[in-house]
Amino acid sequence: MAKARSEASLPAVMPITPPRGLSRLESARHIGVSATFFDQMVRDGRMPQPKRVGARVIWDRVKLEAYFEALPEEAEVDAPGRGWEDWR
């Protein structure tokens, strides 16, 4: 039996792509912190605010990664006058 045209054009192995929207727990896990510490980071601006999609509150994975990339390196935080409060 012949395959439908759309099935024939699909690759044998579909690439796995991570979800773009992450829950609070997934977001915290994604950046490597506890959910409670993640909440604190959102409140103080070190992590982005979430988006609301229907009843769900989700974080954009790409934006999380950009905020994570912008966090200071450990040596920068330990320098005099360069604490977290100065980062904002």
Summary of the structure (lengths in Angstrom):
residues: 88
radius of gyration: 19.3
end to end distance: 62.9
largest distance: 72.9
contacts: 176
relative contact order: 0.15
helix: 45%
strand: 11%
